[in-house]
């Protein structure tokens, strides 16, 4: 049966794709990040919002007593900072972009992956500058909704001292909502999951077993290829957990707006606010808490935010590496959804270790499985560890060539 397209839903056309490709390499202004400064409250609340109890990210006094000597941010907090020097698009930018609006307005964007690199800590009091925009566009087929557009968005971050802090490469997959509904790939899932007392007891036991390396250094020489991490559990996932994440990351999404602010943004981007069941407009971001909107996107239930999943994978790595380690790179691939009611177990294994330009690297392969036995996420992490022979990790980390077209 052919799915009826709603008036507010967009289509993927050759013309729209060409307009999108015209935006590659054009710096986009970023003027109102959720956090302009890395203040104590913001850093601590971010850890709370992703469910991390590690004192290194929650207790400023503890953090200042470590070798680092400062209260520092979770690495993924970087994504919610950064003000650009560029204040507006030029007329040439607009011409090359095919206009100011999104060429794929009304086409759903699924958060599909993230490649992140870090070279320096984000410390209490830091203010980040950012430069970025669309890095690449590819057209592929999707099992979920037929023709799909893969967009890679790049951001490069510097601190107030001009030091390169990190690079972000986010993958979004754009799929027509009507096509996703017609395929109904996920609609036969029995969600939310109904847990037995025994299943809940297992989850709670795994929470009790959570291992935080903390102040005990994990020396590079002591790491063995093949050794496994203690699994980290997240869930059962609730809308409350999503709210905690939103509180921790601020209005990170352009569609998270209220009242007069939402009204004025909606005038410019009407397809971003389709009417709800009651007939008045509301943000497309409500797929994360409104089941009816999730079903419009071809899904049986509301689900987590992709950045939240990335933060979970990072949390597993920071638990493992301890206070003296430094997360140098994290490549996350989101393979499926974490629906409300799902529980996620994150595991990992050391796959290699090496020395490059004096830096002691360890590579971890990570995975995330749910209670149905589905693998929803995989990741690869590079960690710099202290050495018995060479001493502590030295920062800033070495920067490779060609990290971004915006660097």
C-alpha positions in Angstrom: 0.0 0.0 0.0 1.4 3.4 -1.0 1.9 5.6 2.0 0.3 9.1 1.8 2.7 11.9 2.1 1.7 14.6 4.6 1.7 18.2 3.4 4.6 19.2 5.7 6.8 16.3 4.6 9.6 16.8 2.1 10.9 14.8 -0.8 14.5 14.0 -2.0 14.9 15.4 -5.5 17.9 15.8 -7.8 17.5 19.6 -7.6 17.6 19.5 -3.8 20.7 17.3 -3.8 22.5 19.7 -6.1 21.6 22.6 -3.9 22.9 20.7 -0.9 26.2 19.9 -2.6 26.6 23.6 -3.4 26.9 24.1 0.4 30.0 21.9 0.8 32.8 23.9 2.2 30.8 27.0 3.1 31.3 28.0 6.7 28.0 28.3 8.6 27.6 30.8 11.4 27.2 29.3 14.9 26.3 32.1 17.3 24.2 30.7 20.1 25.7 27.4 21.3 24.1 25.8 24.4 27.2 26.7 26.4 29.6 29.6 25.6 31.8 28.9 28.6 32.8 25.6 30.3 31.5 26.6 33.8 31.5 24.2 36.7 27.7 23.7 36.7 27.6 22.9 33.0 30.4 20.3 33.2 28.9 18.6 36.3 25.4 18.6 34.9 26.6 17.1 31.6 28.0 14.1 33.5 24.7 13.8 35.4 22.7 14.0 32.2 24.5 11.0 30.7 24.3 9.0 33.9 28.0 9.2 34.8 28.9 8.9 38.5 32.7 9.3 37.9 34.0 12.0 40.4 36.6 13.1 37.8 33.7 14.7 35.8 31.4 15.5 38.8 33.5 16.7 41.7 35.7 19.8 41.0 37.7 19.3 44.1 38.5 15.7 43.3 39.4 16.6 39.7 41.8 19.4 40.9 43.6 16.9 43.1 44.4 14.6 40.1 47.5 14.8 37.9 45.5 16.9 35.5 45.0 19.5 38.2 41.8 21.0 36.8 38.1 20.3 36.5 37.7 19.1 32.9 34.7 18.4 30.6 33.6 15.1 29.3 35.2 14.9 25.8 31.8 14.9 24.1 30.8 18.1 25.9 32.8 19.8 23.1 29.8 19.3 20.8 27.7 21.8 22.8 30.2 24.6 22.8 31.7 26.9 20.2 31.0 30.4 18.8 32.0 31.2 15.3 33.7 34.5 14.2 31.5 34.4 11.1 28.3 36.2 12.0 26.2 35.7 8.8 26.2 34.2 5.3 27.4 36.4 2.5 25.2 36.9 -0.6 27.7 34.7 -2.5 27.3 32.0 0.2 23.5 32.2 -0.3 23.8 32.0 -4.1 26.1 29.0 -3.9 23.8 27.4 -1.3 20.7 27.7 -3.5 19.0 29.9 -0.9 18.9 30.1 2.9 16.5 27.3 3.8 17.3 23.6 4.0 16.9 22.1 0.5 15.7 18.9 2.1 13.2 20.6 4.5 10.7 18.1 5.7 13.0 15.1 5.0 13.8 13.3 8.2 17.4 13.4 9.5 18.6 10.3 11.4 21.8 10.6 13.5 23.9 7.8 12.0 27.4 8.2 13.3 30.1 10.5 14.6 33.9 10.7 14.2 35.5 12.8 16.9 39.1 13.7 17.6 40.5 15.5 20.6 43.9 17.1 21.1 43.5 19.1 24.4 41.3 19.1 27.5 38.3 21.4 27.8 38.9 23.0 31.2 36.8 24.9 33.6 36.5 28.5 32.3 37.4 27.7 28.7 35.6 29.5 25.8 35.6 27.7 22.5 35.6 29.1 19.0 34.3 27.0 16.1 34.4 26.9 12.4 32.4 24.4 10.3 29.7 23.5 7.9 28.8 20.8 5.4 31.7 18.6 4.6 30.3 16.0 2.2 27.1 14.8 0.5 26.5 11.3 -0.8 23.4 9.6 -2.2 22.8 6.0 -1.2 20.0 3.5 -0.7 18.5 2.8 2.7 16.9 -0.4 4.0 14.6 1.8 6.0 13.4 4.3 3.4 14.7 3.8 -0.1 16.8 6.7 -1.5 18.8 8.4 1.2 21.2 11.4 1.4 24.2 11.0 3.6 25.4 14.4 5.0 28.7 14.8 6.8 28.8 18.0 9.0 32.3 19.1 10.2 33.2 21.4 13.1 36.7 22.4 14.3 37.1 23.8 17.8 39.8 26.1 19.3 40.0 27.4 22.9 40.6 31.0 23.9 44.4 30.5 23.8 44.2 29.5 20.1 44.9 25.8 20.9 43.2 23.2 18.7 40.8 21.3 21.0 39.1 18.9 18.6 37.3 18.0 15.4 33.7 16.7 14.9 32.5 14.9 11.8 28.8 14.0 12.2 26.9 11.7 9.8 23.2 12.4 9.2 21.1 10.2 6.9 18.1 11.9 5.4 15.1 9.7 4.5 11.6 10.6 3.4 9.2 9.9 6.2 6.5 8.5 3.9 9.0 6.0 2.4 10.1 4.9 5.9 6.5 4.4 6.9 5.7 2.4 3.8 8.6 0.0 4.4 7.8 -0.3 8.1 11.1 -2.0 8.9 10.7 -1.6 12.6 7.0 -1.6 13.0 6.7 -5.3 14.0 8.9 -4.9 17.1 7.2 -5.5 20.4 8.1 -2.2 22.2 8.3 -1.1 24.9 9.8 -4.2 26.4 8.0 -5.7 29.4 10.6 -6.8 31.9 10.3 -9.7 34.3 11.6 -9.2 37.9 14.6 -11.4 37.0 15.5 -9.2 34.0 15.3 -6.1 36.2 17.4 -7.8 38.8 20.1 -8.5 36.2 20.2 -4.9 35.1 20.5 -3.7 38.7 23.3 -6.2 39.3 25.2 -4.8 36.3 24.8 -1.3 37.6 26.4 -2.5 40.9 29.3 -4.0 38.9 30.1 -0.8 37.0 33.9 -0.2 37.2 35.5 3.2 37.2 39.3 3.1 36.9 39.6 6.5 38.5 42.9 7.5 40.2 44.7 4.2 39.6 46.8 4.8 36.4 46.3 2.3 33.6 49.8 2.1 32.2 50.3 1.4 28.5 52.8 -1.4 29.3 50.2 -3.3 31.4 47.5 -3.4 28.7 47.1 -6.7 26.9 45.6 -7.1 23.4 42.4 -9.1 23.8 41.5 -8.0 27.3 37.9 -6.9 27.7 36.3 -4.0 29.5 33.7 -4.4 32.3 30.4 -3.9 30.5 28.5 -0.6 31.1 24.7 -0.7 31.3 22.2 2.0 30.3 18.5 1.6 30.8 15.8 0.7 30.7 15.6 3.8 28.6 12.9 6.3 29.6 11.7 9.7 28.4 12.9 10.9 31.8 16.5 9.9 30.8 16.0 11.9 27.6 14.9 14.9 29.6 18.0 14.6 31.8 20.1 14.5 28.6 18.3 17.6 27.3 18.8 19.4 30.6 22.5 18.6 30.4 23.1 19.7 26.8 20.9 22.8 26.6 18.9 23.8 23.5 21.4 22.1 21.3 18.9 21.6 18.5 17.6 24.5 16.3 14.2 23.0 16.7 14.2 23.1 20.5 12.5 26.4 21.0 9.6 27.8 23.0 6.9 30.4 22.7 7.9 33.6 20.8 11.2 32.2 19.8 9.6 29.1 18.4 7.0 31.1 16.6 9.6 33.3 14.8 11.7 30.4 13.9 8.6 28.5 12.6 7.8 31.4 10.2 11.1 30.8 8.5 11.1 27.0 8.7 7.4 25.9 8.7 8.2 22.3 7.8 10.2 21.9 11.0 6.9 22.3 13.0 4.3 19.9 11.7 0.9 19.9 13.4 0.5 17.4 16.3 -2.6 15.3 17.1 -4.3 18.4 18.5 -3.9 20.4 15.4 -1.3 23.0 16.5 2.4 23.1 15.3 5.2 21.5 17.3 8.8 20.6 16.6 9.9 17.6 14.5 12.3 16.9 17.4 9.3 15.4 19.3 10.0 12.1 17.6 12.0 11.5 20.8 9.0 11.9 23.2 5.8 11.8 21.1 4.9 8.3 19.9 2.6 9.6 17.1 5.5 11.7 15.6 7.8 8.7 15.8 5.3 6.7 13.9 5.2 9.3 11.2 8.9 8.7 10.8 8.2 4.9 10.3 9.1 3.9 13.9 7.0 2.1 16.5 8.1 4.1 19.5 10.0 7.2 20.6 13.8 6.8 20.8 17.1 8.3 22.1 19.1 11.1 20.6 22.1 10.1 18.6 24.5 12.3 20.5 23.3 10.6 23.7 24.5 7.2 22.3 27.8 8.7 21.4 28.2 10.0 24.9 27.4 6.5 26.3 30.2 5.0 24.2 32.6 7.7 25.4 31.5 7.1 29.0 32.5 3.4 28.7 35.9 4.5 27.5 36.5 7.1 30.2 35.5 4.6 32.8 38.2 2.2 31.4 41.1 4.6 30.8 41.1 6.3 34.2 42.0 9.8 35.2 45.4 9.7 33.6 44.3 8.5 30.2 43.2 10.8 27.3 40.6 10.0 24.7 42.2 10.8 21.4 39.6 9.6 18.9 36.1 8.0 18.9 34.4 6.8 15.8 30.8 5.7 16.5 28.5 3.9 14.1 24.8 3.9 15.0 23.2 0.8 13.5 19.8 0.8 15.2 17.5 2.6 17.6 17.3 2.6 21.3 13.6 2.8 21.9 11.9 3.7 25.1 12.0 0.6 27.3 15.3 -0.7 25.7 18.3 -1.6 27.8 21.8 -1.2 26.4 24.9 -3.1 27.4 28.2 -1.6 26.2 31.2 -3.9 25.9 34.7 -3.5 24.6 38.0 -5.2 23.8 41.6 -4.1 23.3 42.5 -4.8 19.7 45.9 -3.2 19.3 48.5 -1.0 21.0 51.3 1.0 19.4 53.7 3.9 19.7 53.6 6.8 17.2 55.7 10.0 17.5 56.3 9.0 21.2 52.6 8.8 22.0 51.4 5.5 23.6 48.1 4.4 21.8 45.6 1.7 22.7 42.8 0.9 20.3 39.4 -0.4 21.7 36.6 -2.0 19.7 33.3 -1.3 21.4 29.8 -2.5 20.9 26.3 -1.9 22.3 23.7 -4.7 22.5 20.1 -4.5 23.7 17.8 -6.9 25.5 16.6 -8.4 22.2 20.2 -9.3 21.4 20.4 -6.6 18.6 23.7 -4.8 18.1 22.6 -1.1 17.9 26.0 0.6 18.0 29.7 -0.1 17.3 32.7 2.2 17.9 36.4 2.4 17.7 38.4 4.4 20.3 42.0 5.5 20.4 43.2 6.2 23.9 46.5 7.8 25.0 47.8 6.1 28.2 50.6 7.0 30.6 53.8 4.9 30.4 56.0 3.5 33.1 58.9 4.3 30.8 57.9 7.6 29.1 55.8 9.1 31.9 52.4 10.8 31.8 50.4 11.7 28.7 51.7 14.9 27.2 49.2 17.4 25.7 48.4 18.8 23.3 48.3 15.6 21.3 49.9 15.5 17.9 47.7 16.8 15.2 47.6 14.8 11.9 47.5 16.5 8.5 44.2 17.3 6.7 41.9 17.0 9.7 39.1 19.1 8.1 38.4 21.3 5.1 37.5 24.0 7.8 40.8 23.7 9.7 
